[in-house]
Amino acid sequence: MTKILENLKKLKSSADFAAAITDLETEHTAATAAVAELEAGREAAIFSGGNLEKLARDISDAVSRVQTLGVAMEGARKRRDAAIEAEARAEFEVVADGAVKLKKALLAQLIAFHKTASELAIHAGEITALREAISRANKVVLRAGHADLQTRDPLYDLGKKLGRRVPDPLRGMQIAGFWPSDGNASALAGLRK
C-alpha cells in the first residue's frame, strides 16, 4: 500500500489519476475483504485459545488500511476532476491567446488605416479647396464674357472617361459619415497598453 500511496504524489494528469483510482479501488476491495476475513476469525480465536490481542491489532491495522485507501480514493477523484477542468481550460486558453494575438494585429491595421486615412483626408481637403478656386476663377472669366477661357475640372474629365460621375473626395467622406483623424490613430495606439 505504501508504494501506491507514494505514487499519488507524482500524478498530474487526469489520465494518471484515473489509472491510480482504478488501482486504489482494487486495493480497497481487497483490504475490505481482509477485514471481513479477520473479523470472521475472531470467534475461532476466542474458543481455540488464539492470540486475541494480535488479532485485534491485525483487525485495527486492516480497518485503518481500508480507511486510508478510502481517503486516498476520494482525494484522487477530486484531483482527477480538477485536472480534467484544468486541461479543458488549457485548450480554451490556447484559443483565447490566439484571439489576443489577432487583436494586436487588428489594432496595428486600424492604426495604420487611420494614419493613412488622415493623410487622405488632408489631400481631400486640398482637392476641395483647389476645385473651389478653379470654380471661382471660371465664374470670373464667364461673367467677363470669356467662356472659352474656363478651366475644366479634372474630376469632370475623369467622370467622362469612366462614364459616371466622380464625387468630390471630401464630400464622399462626409456622406459616408467617416472623418479620420490623427486622434483616432493615437487613441487606438493607447489600447495596446
PyMOL commands that set and color helices and strands:
alter all, ss='L'
color gray80, all
select helices_A, chain A and resi 2-8+14-40+42-48+52-143+147-149+154-162+169-175+182-190
alter helices_A, ss='H'
color red, helices_A
deselect
rebuild
show_as cartoon
